[in-house]
Amino acid sequence: MERLINSLRARLMSVVLVINAALVPLLYLGVSAIVEEGYAEQFVNPVRSYSRLVADELESADEADFERRAGALLDSVVLTGQVVFAQIDDGQRKLRSSLSTVPSAAARHDDFSFGSQADQVYYISHPVKRASRPVVLRLGFDESLTLERIAAAKRRVLAALLAFTSASIAVAIWLSAVIARPMVRLQEAAKRVAGGDFHAQLQMRSSIREVQELNHHLERMRQELVGTNDRLESEMRERGVSEQKRLDLERRLLHRERIATIGTLAGGVAHEFNNIMTPILLYSQVALADTPADSALAKDLTRIVVAAHRARNLVTRILTFSREMDLPPATVFSLRPTVEEALTLLRAIVPANIEIAFHPGGEGLPVLGDPSLIHQVVINLCTNGYQAMRRSGGRLAVSLCVVENPAESQIDPGRYTMLEVSDTGHGVDAAVIAHIFEPFFTTRDVGDGTGLGLSVVHGIVTSMGGLITVESVVGRGTAFRVYLPAAAPPAGALEEGAGATN
């Protein structure tokens, strides 16, 4: 900054010096001419008047006594000190004062301007009328004293101009310091604003009113621009958020429509399949009752009954996904005991190389729904998690907590109980996540799964007015979050997981 200040001050000083160098000589010459002309007039006018008086005196002299009177008059004018040469010329002879300090001026002509001929003598002639013949009075006046006064006056003018120049340079130095520093600071602040630091205030102190007004107007412009920029950024952020919410809502709507379409189809298929399986199961049970227990036919009928029950179980799961099954009445129950019961069953089937961690997060956590359905949600999510780690091992974490106004855009603000099931398995990519809740969609090998587990979970959570989300990083694991509306606890004790089934 100091370098910029010095540079600006140097430029201002250069301008002042150029102006002085151009104007001071012209001003000196002009003032000197005025001074010289004034002193010349002060010299010439009295000299001409004085010489006219001497000529008049000679004209009044008696003819008989002219020579004596003329000689005495010429000596007297020389004795005054103003005249250095006095002479009368009648054309035949010259009568000159013996006191003249200039030896001879016969060949000299009259001076028509003060200080000419460089002899410091101003010569003037006056005709003197005589009765016998005309004569000419020639007088020479000393210019040296007036010339000295003119030289002294010029020196005073030069001293005054030098003093003016020095004062102007001093004032220029002061003004350059007063102007340069605030202007450079203003420039630096403007550079910061132009560089993106919109909150750098354009404030500087200056005793010059114009500079203060400039700073005030620039600061107002900056504040208006910053305000406009902030408003635009805020509008852009709001528009981005609105656009993201719109995209999320569109994706959610498309997902719901797709799930609803598949659910309708699956529900219709399940009903027809159930109508087919019902007589098969009934006739098999009737035939089994009429067949000896130790016969081969009884064993075959038993296998048919078991297969029929498995088929009915599959139908039940499909109906659960399609939300067309008759759900039991909803009750308010505590979520923690239901989750603990499900984890107790899971510990018996989970491989030893997988660690199960449970974080209860509270004692109450009441929700409205069917504990058996929540039990099924936990079993399905944990089964999906440990199957992703059964070869390499890892950690299966289950946690419960209360969330106020979740950040998820697909859910309304409010108070929710969140169930999170996360694993450290192989994870899934975004293409799989887009279809992960669709029925019969699976990435497992044939025989390892039907692809209904997560779709059933989605149907249960949706039927309870909740939301399920999934986040996954390939190679690092997957996390499912289930948001269930928190319910007010009943007046009596909460139902602790009553009715939970496998």
Secondary structure, 3 states (H helix, E strand, C coil): CHHHHHHHHHHHHHHHHHHHHHHHHHHHHHHHHHHHHHHHHHHHHHHHHHHHHHHHHHHCCCCCCHHHHHHHHHHHHHHCCCEEEEEEECCCCEEECCCCCCCCCCCCCCCCCCCHHHCCEEEEEEEECCCCCCEEEEEEEECHHHHHHHHHHHHHHHHHHHHHHHHHHHHHHHHHHHHHHHHHHHHHHHHHHHCCCCCCCCCCCCCCHHHHHHHHHHHHHHHHHHHHHHHHHHHHHHHHHHHHHHHHHHHHHHHHHHHHHHHHHHHHHHHHHHHHHHHHHHHHHHHHHCCCCCCHHHHHHHHHHHHHHHHHHHHHHHHHHHCCCCCCCCEEEEHHHHHHHHHHHHHCCCCCCEEEEEECCCCCCEEEECHHHHHHHHHHHHHHHHHCCCCCCEEEEEEEEEEECCCCCCCCCCEEEEEEEEECCCCCCHHHHCCCCCCCCCCCCCCCCCCCHHHHHHHHHHHCCCEEEEEEECCCEEEEEEEEEECCCCCCCCECCCCCCC
